[in-house]
Amino acid sequence: MVLAPGCGRNRAGASSLSRESGRTGTIGTPRANSPLGTRPVDRPIAGRFNRGARAVPRRVVDAARVGRATSPRFERPSEGTTSMQTRFRTGGCLGSPSLALAALALAFCAAPGRAGEMVEFTNPMGGTTRAYLAAPEGDGKVPALLVIQEWWGLTDWIKQNADRFAEQGYLALAVDLYDGKATNDPGEAHELMRALDPSEGVAKLKGAVDFLRSHDRVDQGKKLGAIGWCMGGMYSRLIAQQSEEIGPTAICYGSVATEPSQIEALAGAGRPVLGIFGAQDRGIPADRVRQVFTALKEAGSEVELHIYDDAGHAFMRPGGDQYVPSAARDAWQEVDTFFAEHLKGSD
C-alpha cells in the first residue's frame, strides 16, 4: 500500500515529543524539475513514528511562544470520498465500534453547524474554481488567508481548519485544487496529486487571491496569509513565491526548495515564513529544512522554524497513522501565534 508523501493513514496511539527550533545544517542538491522540490512527485515516502511514550525536554531557540490552541478532535467523512467510514478519536486512539458510534452521535449533537459555504470564482486559466469560504461573525473588515489542502483533496479536516481560523477572526478560503474530487485512499490520492500540474494549482490559488482581494469583508490594507499541509505546504510556498499579495506564509511539512532564486522569491520583501516539520520525515530531511530557513533569514525574511523530534509527516492530521497529538497541539499554538502577530498585527 502506497503511503502519502505527507498524509498518513489511520492508526491508534501516538507518541509524545520534544521540539527543536533551529537554523543550521547541510543539504544535498534537490531533484531537478521536481514540483515537490526535494523528491520526484512519483516517489511517495513513508514517515516514521515511535509508539512509546517518553518525555523529552524541549529545546527552544528563536521562537517566542504565547497563547493556547487545540487541534480538531475528529474527522467526519469528506464529500466525494471513496469510503464512508467515520474516524473518531478518543484520547488519541480509535475506540471500539460500539464506543465510536456512541461518541460519534454525541459529537454530531454537540458540534456547532459548519460556519462556511462553497463559493466559485474564475481563475487565470479561464476556468471556474470552487472553494470553501469560512467567515467570522459580524460584518467588519478582517484579515484573510488561504487554507490549502493535503493530497487527499478538500476534505472535512481542511474545512474544519478554515472554520477554526474564522472563529479566530480571519476570512479563510480553502481552495478545491482537485475540482470536486477527494479520497481517503492513498493510491488514489497519489494519482490525483500527480495529475495536478503545479502551474494549474498555482493558477487556481491566484484566482483565490483575486477573489479575496475583491471581497467586501477583507481588510485590503493587509497582506493575505497562506497555510498548507503536505502537498498544500508546497503550494503555500509556491503561491507566496508567485504573488506579491501573499504575506505571512506557513509551510506545514511541505517540500522546500534550495535554489537561490527560489529562496529570494519566497523571502520577498521580508515576508514572514513559519516552518512546521517533523524530524522523522524521511522525505524532507530536517537538515535540508534548516538550511532553507537559514537562507531565508539571510535573504531578509523573518522566519520561525519548529522541528518536532518524534514526529514525521502528517503529524497534525487527526486519524492519520502518523498523528502525534502533543506535537499537533504545539504546532497549532505556533500557527496561531504566527498569524496573530504577522497577519492581525500587521499594519
N, C-alpha and C positions, 0 to 999 in steps of 0.2 A: 504493500500500500504506500502510495506516494504521500509524503508529508509536505505541507505548505512551507514556502521559504520564510514565512513569518507568522503563520497562524496554526496553532496546534489543534489536535483532535481532543475529544473528551477524555478525561481521566478522573480518578478520585485521588484526593490528597494533594499536598503541596508542601514545599519546604520553606523554612524561614530564610532570612537573607542577611547579608551585610551590603553596604553600599560604598562605592568608591566614586569620588569625583575628581578627575584629573585631566591633564592635557599634555602628556608626554608619551613617547613611544615611537616605534618604527613601523614601516609599512612596505608591502610588496607592491608591484605595479598592478593596477586593476585590469580586468579583461577589456580589450578594445571593443568598441561598438556595442557594448552591452547596456541595455536600458537600465539594468539594475546596478550598473557601475562596478560592483565588486565581484560579480559572477554572472554567467550567462543566464537568461531567463529560463532556459530549458534544462536547468540543472538544480532542481529543488534540493533543499538541505533539511536536515532534521536537527532541531535543537536538543539540548540535554538538560535534564533536571535531576535534582537529588531528592529522594523520598524521605531521607532522615531529617528530623527537625533539630537544628542546632542554632544556638545564639552566638553571633559573631559581632564584636564591637565594630561600629561603623566608623570609617574614616571620611571626613567631610572637608573638602577643600574648595574654595572659590564660590560656594553657593550659600546664600542666605536662605533660611527656611522660616516661613511664617504661615499661619493659617492652618486649617484642617480640611481634609477631603475624604470621601469614601468612593469606592468604585461600585458599579452596578452589581447587584447580588444575583440576578438571574437573567436568562435569555429566553425570550419566547420564540416560537418558530417564526422564521422570516417569510415574508411574502415571496412566493415563487421558488422556495427551496425544494430540494428533491426529497426531503424527509420531513414528516410531521412530528417527529419525536421531540418532546419538550424536555429541556435540560433545566434542572433546578438544583441549586447548591445550598446545602445546609452545613454551616461550619466549615466550608471549604471542601466538602465531599459530596458525592452523589449518594442520595439516600436510597432505601428500598423502594420498589414500585408503589406500594401502598402509601408509604410515608411521602413519597414525591407527589403523588396525586393529591393527598390531603394538603400538603404545603402549597402546591400549585393553586388549589382552589382558594386558599387563604390569600395568596399573593394577588390573584386576579380580583378578589373582593376588596383588598386593601389598597391596591395600586391605583394612583390617580390616572385619569384619562390622558392619552397622549396629547402633548401640547401643540404639535406641529401639523403640517399639511403638505401634500405633494404639490409642487409648482412646476412650471415649464418655462423655458427661455430658449432663445436662439443662440447657437454657438457660432464661432467664426467660420466653421465649415459650411454653414448654411442650413444645418440640421437642427432638430429640436432635442434638447437635453432636459431630463427630469431630475428633480432634486427634492429632498425633504427639508422643509423650512420650519424651524422652531423659533418662535418669537417670545420675548419676555412679556409679562403683563404690562399694561399701560399703553400709552401712545407717544411716549417721548423718544428722542433720538438716543440711540445706543451704539456701542461698537459692534462690529460684525466679524465673523470668521468663517472660513471654510473648514468643514469636517470631512475628511477623506477616508474612504472605505479601505478595508483589507481586501485580499484577493477573493474572499467569499462573495463579495458584492455588497449592495446596500442592504445589509441585514438589520434586524431589530436592534442588535447591540450598537451599531453605528447610529441609528435613530435615537436610541436611549442616550447616547453620548451628546447628540445635538440637543435633546431635551434638557440634559444636565447643564449644558452651557447656557441655554435660555433661562433656566432657573437662576443663574448667576448674573443675569443682566445682559447677555450677548444675543444678537441675532445670529443664529447658527444655521448654515446651509450645508447639508450633506448631499453631495452630488452623486448621482447614479451613473457611474462610469461604464456599466455593462448594459445599459438600455433595458432595464427591467429584469435582467437575469440575476439570479442569486442561487447559491447552493451551500450545502454543508458537506459535500463530498470533495475530498482533496484532489482527486484526479480531475474532476470537472472544473474545480476552481483553477487548477493549473492550466487547463486548456483555455479558460476564459481570460486569464491573465496574459497568456501567450498571444491570444487573438487581438488583444488591445494594443495597437501601436502607440508608443509613448507620445508621439505628436498628436494623435487623436485624443488621448487622455488629457493632455495639456490644453488642447483647444476647448474641450468641454469645461475645464476649470476656468479658462479665460472667459467663457460665456457666463460662468457663475460669478466671476469678478464684475463683469459688466452689469449683471442682474443686481448685485449688491450695491453697486455704485449708483444705480437708479432707484433704489428702494427708499421709500419715504421714512422708514424707521431708522435708517443707518446714519450715524454721525459721520458726515462726509469730511469732517476736519481731521479724522484719524485714518491711519493706515488700516488695512484689513489684516486679520490674523489667519494663520493656516496651521492645521494639525492633521497628521495622518499616522496610521499604524501599518506596519508590514509594507505591502505594496503602496499603501497610502502615505507612508513615511517617505518613500521615494518621490511620490507625486507632490507632497508638500514642499520638498526640496526643489523639484522641477518648476512648479508654478512660482515659487519665490525667485528662482533664478531668471524667469522669463517675464515677470510682471513687476513693475515698479510700484504697483498698488499694494503689494503684499509687504507687510512689516514683520511683526513678531512671528516666527516660524518654529513649530515644534515637530521634531522628527522622532517618532517612536519606533525604534528598531527597524528603520528603513535603510535602504542602501545608501552609501556615501560615495562621493567621487573625489579623487585626489588631484586631478589635473589643475594647474594654476588658473586656467580660465574658468573652471567650474567653481573653484574657491572664490575667485573675485566676484563672479556673478551672484553667488549666494550671500557673500558678506555685504554686498550692496553698499549703501551709504551708512554703514554702521548698523545694519539690520541685526536685531537680537535673534539668536538662534538657541533653542533648547534641544539637547540630545538626551533621549531616554533609551538605554541599551542594556542588554544582558551580557555578562562576562562569558557565559557558557554558549553564546550564539556562535555556532561553527561556520555560519555563512558570512557573518560580518564581524571579523576579529576585533577585539577591544583595542589592540594597538593601532589598527588602521583608523578606528574611530577617533582615538586620541590625537593622532597626527592631523586628521582633518580639522578637528576643533582647535588645535594649536595654530594651524594655518589660517583659520577663520579669524582668530583673535589677532594674529599678526597683520591681517588684512584690514583690521579696524572694526570687526564685528564684536558685539557684546555677546559672549557665549556662556552657556551653562551646560555642563555635561555630567550626567549621572549614570554610572555603570553599576549594575547590581550583581554582586559576586555569584549568587546561587541561582540566577535566572538566565534563561536563554531567550529564544524568540517567543513572541506572542504571550508573554507572561502577564499582560494586563487584561487579556480576554477571558472572562468567566466561562467555564465549561470546557475550555481547551485543555489538552493534555499537558501543556506547559505553563498553565496558570499558576502564579505564585501570589497568593492573596496579600501577604505582607509587602512584597515588592510593588504590587499594583496599587495598594493604598498609598504608599510613599510616593510613587510616581505621579499619581493623581494630585497629591499635595503639591508637588513641584510644578505640575502643569498649571494648577490653579494660581499659584503664586506668580508664575511667569507671566500669564496673560493679565492678571490683576495689575501687575507692575507696568508691563510694557504696552498693553492694549487699552485697558481702562485708564491707566495713569499717564498715558502719553498725551502730549499737547496737540 
